[in-house]
Amino acid sequence: MTTEFSRPHVAYFGYKNGELAVENVAISAIAAKYGTPFYVYSAAAVRERVAKLRAALDGLDIQICYAVKANNNLSLLSLLVNEGCGMDIVSDGEMQRALTAGAPAGKIVFSGVGKTDEEIAAALNAGVHQLNVESIEELDAISRVAGKIGKVATVVLRVNPDVDALTHPKITTGTSKNKFGIAYADAVNTYAAAAARKEINMVGIAVHIGSQITDVAPFRQTFERLAQLTQAIRAKGLTISRLDLGGGLGVSYDGSAGIDVIAYAQTIRETLGDSGCALTIEPGRFIIAEAGALVAKVLYGKNQGNVKFSIVDAAMNDLMRPALYDALHPVWPVREPAADAEALPVHLVGPVCESSDTFGEFDHLPALERGDLVMLGVAGAYGATMSSTYNARPLIQEVLVEGDSFRLVRRQWTVEDALALERDL
């Protein structure tokens, strides 16, 4: 059989002169210089996503705080700082990365359900914009730490709106079954109690209902509940000046439509545009996912009964999403297939000793041979940042492309680097 092979559906990735390129750089040129596997990012794609979101939100008093957990590469963070983005962080490590990348502390939001006393102190000493608080005991800890170091903590209360975003169960965060936030019914009383503490400057409320959401309906339901809660807090004579709307904006992994950011922005205008509060959103995946890809080399092919396998040099430790979330990333051969090439269904798998070390079954690829390069698309988010050294494999290298130039932005973390952590202790 023959088939029309799919083409990359993401901006700045496409075939030029018979092979895949990122912007104006051939994938094969990067592989020749640095070897495989590697992540590659398009700077232009990142800038375009920020610009697209900012244009949709025009006229709103709103700050974009990039969710660092999606991809914390310093070069990418610096690029986003230069685009005017703040940072949403969930650990001291992410805070140090954001500060190192040049993010002003006053544009950093510290989220997360389990901040340690040391992290709280570090955030207060750094002067972050706000701490998003998720439990009464966390408020107690912040009060204690702030009092000890002579600081007043600016706090926003994260509320669980009990809204099902209808996304993957492992990335749903806004229902009563999830560990995140203060129960909606308890929010007003908790806000009032927190505002009464002398070590706390209570300024607002926050929500986050999940990730990879492509329908605006759950956002509208959430923001309507947020508007009601804002009114209830003010009815108690309390001050509220900030609303943190979280992130979760979904992207396309298969060429279908991702979230409509125009409709998303209009939803914010209609529900919270007259709230009188400064707004924050925390997109991560939306900005970086489609701007990145994972490139791997075919090591071997084999048949197991009627099943064809192609074994590549990237593995589940390099890209965890397929094993963790059953995610299916689009795959394209780096060498452009001939128009009459035969499509052969194949399982694309890695070398790690786990059956879960698979990137999926694909029916649109040509015959792959040893040494061929393949690219797994839409891998900029939760790819490199979730990578590990399982099977004592080195952490993967990362490359940034800008126009017709490219550079290494994370070198390969070698086995020797790992051994050095355990020697001569």
C-alpha positions in Angstrom: 0.0 0.0 0.0 1.0 3.6 -0.4 -0.2 6.5 1.7 0.2 10.3 1.9 2.7 10.8 4.7 1.8 13.3 7.3 3.7 16.6 7.5 4.6 18.5 10.6 1.6 20.6 11.7 3.6 23.0 13.9 5.1 26.3 13.0 8.8 26.5 12.1 9.2 22.7 11.6 9.0 21.4 8.0 10.7 19.7 5.0 13.2 21.8 3.1 15.3 20.3 0.3 14.2 16.8 1.1 14.7 16.8 4.9 13.2 18.1 8.1 14.4 21.5 9.2 13.8 23.7 12.3 13.5 27.3 11.1 16.4 27.4 8.6 18.5 24.6 10.2 18.5 21.0 8.9 18.0 18.5 11.7 20.7 16.3 10.1 23.2 19.2 10.6 22.5 19.3 14.3 22.7 15.5 14.6 26.1 15.6 12.8 27.5 18.1 15.2 26.1 16.9 18.5 24.9 13.3 18.0 21.6 11.9 19.1 19.3 11.9 20.9 18.6 15.6 21.5 15.8 18.0 22.1 15.6 20.9 19.7 13.6 24.1 20.2 12.6 26.9 17.8 13.1 30.4 19.3 10.7 31.9 16.7 8.0 29.4 17.7 8.3 30.4 21.4 8.1 34.1 20.6 5.1 33.5 18.2 3.1 31.7 20.9 3.7 34.5 23.5 2.7 37.1 20.9 -0.4 35.2 20.0 -1.5 34.9 23.6 -0.7 38.6 24.3 -2.6 39.8 21.3 -5.7 37.8 22.4 -5.5 39.3 25.9 -5.1 42.8 24.7 -6.9 45.4 26.9 -6.9 43.2 30.0 -4.8 44.0 33.1 -3.0 40.7 33.0 0.5 39.3 33.5 1.7 36.2 31.7 3.7 34.1 34.1 5.3 31.2 32.3 4.9 27.8 34.1 8.6 26.9 34.6 7.7 23.2 35.3 6.9 22.7 31.6 10.5 23.4 30.5 13.1 25.0 32.8 16.0 25.4 30.4 17.9 28.6 31.3 18.2 29.8 27.7 14.4 29.4 27.1 13.6 31.1 30.4 15.9 34.0 29.4 14.1 34.2 26.1 10.8 34.4 27.8 12.0 37.0 30.3 13.1 39.1 27.3 9.5 38.7 25.9 8.2 40.3 29.2 6.9 37.1 30.8 7.0 36.5 34.6 7.5 33.1 36.0 5.2 30.6 37.9 7.4 28.3 40.0 6.8 25.3 42.3 10.1 24.9 44.0 13.2 26.7 45.2 15.1 25.1 42.4 12.8 26.6 39.8 13.0 30.0 41.6 16.8 29.9 41.4 16.6 29.1 37.7 14.1 31.9 37.1 16.3 34.4 38.9 19.4 33.2 37.1 17.6 33.7 33.8 17.0 37.3 34.7 13.4 37.1 35.9 12.6 39.9 38.3 11.6 38.5 41.7 8.6 40.8 41.6 7.2 38.9 38.6 7.6 35.4 40.2 4.6 33.6 41.5 5.4 30.7 43.9 2.8 28.0 43.6 2.8 24.4 44.9 1.0 22.3 47.5 4.1 21.4 49.6 6.5 24.3 50.2 9.1 23.6 52.8 10.0 26.2 55.5 13.3 26.7 53.7 11.6 27.4 50.4 9.2 29.8 52.1 12.1 31.7 53.6 14.0 31.8 50.4 10.9 33.1 48.5 10.3 35.9 51.1 13.9 36.9 51.2 14.0 37.0 47.4 10.9 39.2 47.3 8.6 37.2 45.1 5.4 38.7 43.8 3.2 36.3 45.8 2.9 32.9 47.5 -0.1 30.9 46.3 -1.2 29.0 49.5 -3.1 25.7 49.4 -3.8 24.7 53.0 -4.4 26.1 56.5 -1.2 24.4 57.7 0.7 26.1 54.9 -0.6 29.4 56.1 0.6 28.5 59.6 4.0 27.7 58.2 4.2 31.0 56.3 3.2 33.0 59.3 5.8 31.3 61.4 8.6 31.7 58.9 7.7 35.3 58.1 7.6 36.2 61.7 11.0 34.5 62.3 12.8 36.5 59.6 10.9 39.7 60.0 8.9 39.7 56.8 5.3 40.2 55.8 4.3 37.5 53.2 2.1 38.6 50.3 -0.3 35.7 49.9 -2.9 34.6 47.4 -5.3 31.7 48.5 -5.6 28.9 45.9 -9.1 27.7 45.9 -10.3 24.4 44.5 -13.4 25.3 42.5 -14.5 21.6 42.1 -14.7 21.9 38.3 -13.8 18.9 36.2 -11.7 20.0 33.2 -12.4 16.7 31.4 -8.7 16.2 30.7 -6.5 13.2 31.6 -7.0 12.1 35.2 -3.3 12.5 36.0 -3.3 16.2 35.1 -6.7 17.2 36.5 -6.3 19.5 39.5 -9.5 21.3 40.1 -12.0 18.7 41.5 -12.7 17.9 45.1 -10.9 14.6 44.7 -7.6 16.3 44.0 -5.0 17.4 46.5 -4.9 21.0 45.4 -6.3 24.2 46.9 -8.8 25.1 49.7 -12.3 23.8 49.3 -14.6 26.3 47.7 -17.1 26.3 50.5 -14.3 27.1 53.0 -12.6 29.8 50.9 -14.3 33.0 52.4 -13.7 32.0 56.0 -10.2 30.9 55.3 -9.4 34.2 53.5 -10.8 36.2 56.4 -8.7 34.2 58.9 -5.6 34.6 56.9 -6.2 38.4 56.4 -6.3 38.8 60.2 -2.7 37.5 60.6 -0.1 40.3 61.0 2.5 38.3 59.1 0.2 37.9 56.1 -0.7 40.4 53.4 -3.7 38.7 51.9 -4.3 40.1 48.4 -6.2 37.6 46.3 -7.3 34.2 45.2 -6.0 31.7 42.6 -7.3 28.7 40.7 -5.9 26.0 38.5 -8.1 23.2 37.2 -5.7 21.1 35.1 -3.6 20.8 32.1 -4.1 20.3 28.3 -7.6 21.8 28.3 -8.9 22.5 24.8 -12.4 23.5 25.6 -13.1 27.0 27.1 -16.3 25.7 28.9 -14.5 24.5 32.1 -12.6 27.8 32.2 -15.8 29.8 32.0 -17.4 27.8 34.8 -14.2 28.3 36.9 -14.0 32.0 36.3 -17.6 32.5 37.1 -17.1 30.8 40.4 -14.1 33.0 40.9 -16.1 36.1 40.3 -18.8 35.0 42.8 -16.1 34.3 45.4 -14.6 37.8 44.8 -17.9 39.4 45.5 -18.4 37.3 48.6 -15.0 38.3 50.0 -15.7 42.0 49.4 -19.1 41.6 51.0 -17.3 40.6 54.2 -15.4 44.0 54.0 -12.2 42.3 53.0 -9.8 43.6 50.3 -9.0 41.6 47.2 -6.9 43.0 44.4 -5.4 40.0 42.6 -6.8 37.0 40.7 -4.5 34.2 39.5 -6.3 32.2 36.8 -3.8 29.4 36.5 -2.8 27.8 33.2 -3.9 24.6 31.4 -4.2 25.9 27.8 -4.1 22.8 25.6 -2.2 22.3 22.3 -2.6 20.0 19.4 -0.6 16.7 19.2 -2.3 15.4 16.1 -3.0 18.4 13.9 -6.5 19.0 15.3 -7.3 22.3 16.9 -5.8 23.2 20.3 -7.6 25.7 22.5 -9.0 28.8 20.9 -7.1 31.6 22.7 -9.4 34.3 21.3 -12.4 32.5 22.9 -10.4 32.0 26.1 -9.5 35.6 26.4 -13.1 36.6 25.7 -14.2 34.3 28.5 -11.9 36.2 30.9 -13.3 39.5 29.7 -16.9 38.5 30.2 -16.4 36.9 33.6 -13.6 38.8 35.3 -13.0 41.9 33.1 -14.8 44.2 35.5 -13.4 42.5 38.7 -11.2 45.5 39.5 -8.3 43.0 40.1 -4.9 42.6 38.5 -5.0 39.2 36.7 -2.3 36.6 36.2 -2.3 33.5 33.9 0.3 30.7 34.1 0.6 29.0 30.7 3.4 26.5 30.2 2.6 23.8 27.6 0.8 26.4 25.4 4.0 28.4 25.0 6.7 25.7 24.7 5.1 22.3 23.6 4.9 22.9 19.9 8.2 24.8 19.9 10.2 21.6 20.8 10.9 18.2 19.3 12.9 15.1 20.2 15.3 13.7 17.6 16.4 10.1 17.7 18.4 7.7 15.6 17.2 4.2 14.5 19.5 1.6 16.1 17.8 -1.7 14.9 14.7 -3.1 13.3 13.2 -6.4 14.2 10.0 -8.5 13.6 8.2 -10.2 16.5 5.7 -12.4 14.9 3.6 -10.0 12.8 4.8 -6.9 14.7 7.5 -4.7 13.3 9.7 -2.8 15.8 12.1 0.0 15.2 14.4 0.6 18.2 15.7 4.1 18.5 18.4 5.6 20.8 15.9 7.8 22.7 13.9 6.2 25.5 11.3 6.6 28.1 13.8 8.3 30.4 14.2 11.0 27.8 10.5 11.4 27.1 8.3 10.1 29.9 4.9 11.3 28.6 4.0 8.2 26.6 4.7 5.9 29.5 3.2 8.2 32.1 0.2 9.5 30.4 -0.3 7.2 27.4 0.6 10.3 25.3 1.1 9.8 21.5 3.5 12.3 20.0 3.5 12.7 16.2 6.6 11.2 14.5 8.1 12.2 11.2 11.2 10.8 9.4 13.9 13.4 9.0 14.5 12.3 5.4 11.4 13.3 3.4 9.7 10.1 2.1 9.3 9.6 -1.6 5.9 10.2 -3.0 5.4 6.5 -3.8 7.0 5.2 -0.5 5.2 2.3 1.1 3.9 2.9 4.7 4.7 0.1 7.0 3.1 0.0 10.5 5.8 0.0 13.1 6.2 0.2 16.9 8.7 2.9 17.7 10.5 1.8 20.9 13.5 2.7 23.0 16.3 0.6 24.6 15.2 0.8 28.2 14.4 -2.5 29.9 10.7 -1.8 30.3 7.7 -2.7 28.1 6.4 0.8 28.7 9.5 2.1 26.8 7.5 2.7 23.7 6.6 5.9 21.8 3.6 4.2 20.1 2.5 2.4 17.0 2.5 4.4 13.8 1.1 3.5 10.4 2.3 6.5 8.3 6.1 5.9 8.4 8.2 4.6 5.6 10.6 1.7 6.2 13.1 2.8 8.7 16.7 1.6 8.5 19.6 1.6 10.9 21.0 5.2 11.1 17.8 6.9 10.0 16.7 9.9 12.0 13.2 10.5 13.3 11.6 13.5 15.0 8.9 13.2 17.7 7.0 16.5 17.6 5.2 18.7 20.2 7.8 17.6 22.8 8.9 20.9 24.2 6.8 20.7 27.3 7.3 18.0 30.0 10.0 16.4 27.9 13.5 17.4 28.9 12.2 18.7 32.3 10.9 15.2 33.2 13.9 13.3 31.9 15.9 11.1 34.2 19.0 8.9 34.3 17.1 5.6 34.5 19.2 2.6 33.4 22.2 4.9 34.1 21.5 6.7 30.8 22.9 10.3 30.5 20.5 13.2 30.7 19.6 14.3 27.2 21.2 17.3 25.5 19.2 20.3 24.3 19.6 22.6 21.3 18.1 26.0 20.5 17.6 27.2 16.9 17.3 30.9 15.9 17.0 31.5 12.2 19.9 29.8 10.4 22.0 29.2 13.6 21.9 26.7 16.4 23.6 26.2 19.7 23.8 23.7 22.6 21.8 25.0 25.6 22.2 21.9 27.8 25.2 19.6 27.2 24.8 15.9 27.7 25.1 14.9 31.3 27.6 12.1 31.2 28.0 8.9 33.1 31.1 10.5 34.6 29.1 13.4 35.9 26.8 10.9 37.6 29.6 9.0 39.1 31.2 12.1 40.5 28.2 12.7 42.7 28.9 9.4 44.5 32.7 9.3 44.7 34.8 10.4 47.6 31.9 11.2 49.9 
